[in-house]
Amino acid sequence: MKSGQDGAVDQHGELLPILSQSATKMNYEGLLNTPLPKFEGKYPGSPFWMNVAYFMLRRTYNSIFRTIEITGIEKIPTDRGTLCAAWHTNGLIDPFSIILSHPKYFVVGGRHDLVTRPLLGFWARKFATQPVVRKAELLRGGCTEEEAIAMNGRSLLNLATGISYGYGCALFPEGTSHSESHLIRTKTGPMRTVLAAAAHAKANGKEIPVIMPIGLHFRKRHLFRTDCWIEYSDPIEVPAENLPNELVDAVAKEKWKEPPVDDVNALREAVTERLTNLTPNRKNWSEYYRDQLISHIRNRKKGLGTLTWREEVLATRAMTNQKINSKTSELAEKIAVELDSNKLNGQDLNSKGNGIRMTTPFAMATNSIKIALFLLVLPTLIYGTGLQIALGRVLGDNTDEGEDARVSYQFLTAMFGSMFFWPILSVILIIILTFEPNGILPSLIETHIGTTLLATMAGALITWVLFVLLFYISAKTYSITWDAVDDFFRFFRRIKLKRKIDIKLQELYELLD
C-alpha cells in the first residue's frame, strides 16, 4: 500500500492526497534550521547560487517544451509584491514556469521535504525556501499540531514579509499536485499569507501587494517537448482598509497572527472563481478532449487553419457552457479518446477537418534534414547525455508521486545530471586521448600550444571546456531535432489510424454546425 491509500480524510471528510515516501519522512529539526530569506537587495536567498540556479533552470526549461508562449506579463505591477496563484498539475514544473516567467525574484515556500532532500535540499536552502507542513502530513502524524502551527506560522510570516517588500511568491491554493481535469478544493494558506503581507505593507507604508492568478496550460504535461502556455490573468486586489490593528501590529513586530476568517474565505472564493476559469474545468479529461476536437473541426470548417496551443485552449474554454446534442457529444468524445490513446489530437486533422492528415513534401524535407542532424550528434549525445536520459526516464516512470511528477524527475535529472556528468565524462575522454597508443591529445597540444608544463595544462583545460560545450550543443540539438523524430513516428500512427477513424470524423464533421 502506498502512503496515502489509507482512507485518511481531512476535516471536510475528503480523502487526503497520496503521499510519496519522501513526504512521509519529516525531519523537524532540519526544518527549523532552514535559512531565512533576506529582505534587502535583489535576492532573498544567496545571490551567487540563485544566479547559478536561474541559469541552469532556464537552460533546461527552454529545452523541454516544443512551444512556449507567455502572455499577460504587462499586467504584473512593478511597484509592489505579487502572490502568484495557479492550479497545480505538473509537479515542480508549475513553480518553475512561474518563477522563470515573472520579472521579479521570489521568496519561495514549498513542501517540507524540498529543503531536507540530499541534492534538491541544497538548492532549496540557497533559495531560502520556507517549508510548509500540509494537512496531509499533519493528520498522518508527521509532527504534532503545535509543531506544525509553529513551523507554518514562521514560514508564512517570512513569505508575507518578502511579498510586502516587493518580491514575488508562488503558492498553489490546492495544496498538492494532482491529475484532475478541474480545480480541486482550495486551501487557505495563500490567502492568509497575502493578507498578512498586506498588513505588513500597511504597517511599513508600502504599496499593498496583489494576487496574480495564472493559468498553466500544458498540452500533455507528462510528455517531453509538449506545448506550454503561461497565462497571467488580471490581478486581484487585496482588501487592506479594514485589516484589524492587532494583525498589522503583530506582523510589524515579526510575529505571526492569523488574519480574520471572513477576509480569508472571501479572498479564497475570489481566487477560486478566477482559477476555475483558467483550468480545463471539465468533469474528466475525455470531455475536455472532446471539446478540443470540436474546436479544431469548427475552426477548419471556417477556413481558419490549425489552432495554436493558446488558441486551442481559448476556443475550448469558450465551449464550457455550450450545449451539444448527445449524439454529437458521444461521437466526438469517442473519437477524441481514440486519438489521444494513439498520441494524436486535433492538430492531426486535415485542412477541412473531416479526416486525418498525411504530410507535405516541405514537412518531409524539413524533418529529413533535422533527423540527419539528430543522427549526426547521436554518438556524442549517447556518450554525454545518454545516462541522464535513461536515468530521467527510469525515475520519472517509477516515481510513487504520480504522473504529475514525471517531468519533474526528468527535468531535475537533465539539469543536475549535466552539471555532474559532463565534467566527469570530459575528464575521462581527456585521459583516453592522452594515453591511447598514438597520444592524439598531447600531440595536438604540442603542435598548437607548446611543450611546457603550463602549455600542457592550458591545453587540457581548453580541451575539457570544448568537450563540455560539445555535450551541451549535442543535448540542445537533440531537444530540437527530437521534434522531427517524434513527427516521423506520429506520421505512421496517423497512417495506421486513418482508415479506421476517417469515416467517424466525416460523420462528426457533418453533425457540427
Secondary structure, DSSP 8 states (H G I E B T S, - for coil): --TTTT--B-TTS-B-----HHHH---HHHHHT------SSS-SS-HHHHHHHHHHHHHHHHHHEEEEEEE-GGGS-SSS-EEEEE---STTHHHHHHHHHSSS-B--EEEGGGGTSTTHHHHHHHTT-EEE--HHHHTTTSS-HHHHHHHHHHHHHHHHHHHHTT-EEEE-TTSS----SS-----SHHHHHHHHHHHHHHHTT----EEEEEEEEETTTTSTTEEEEEEE---EE---TT--HHHHHHHHTT------HHHHHHHHHHHHHHHHTTS---SSHHHHHHHHHHHHHHHHHTT-----HHHHHHHHHTTTT----HHHHHHHHHHHHHHHHTT--GGGB-SSSSSB----HHHHHHHHHHHHHHHHHHHHHHHHHHHHHHHHHHHHHH-TT-GGGHHHHHHHHHHHHHHHHHHHHHHHHHHHHHHSTT-HHHHHHHHHT-SSHHHHHHHHHHHHHHHHHHHHHHHHHHHHHHHHHHHHHHHHHHHHHHHHHHHHHHHHHHH--
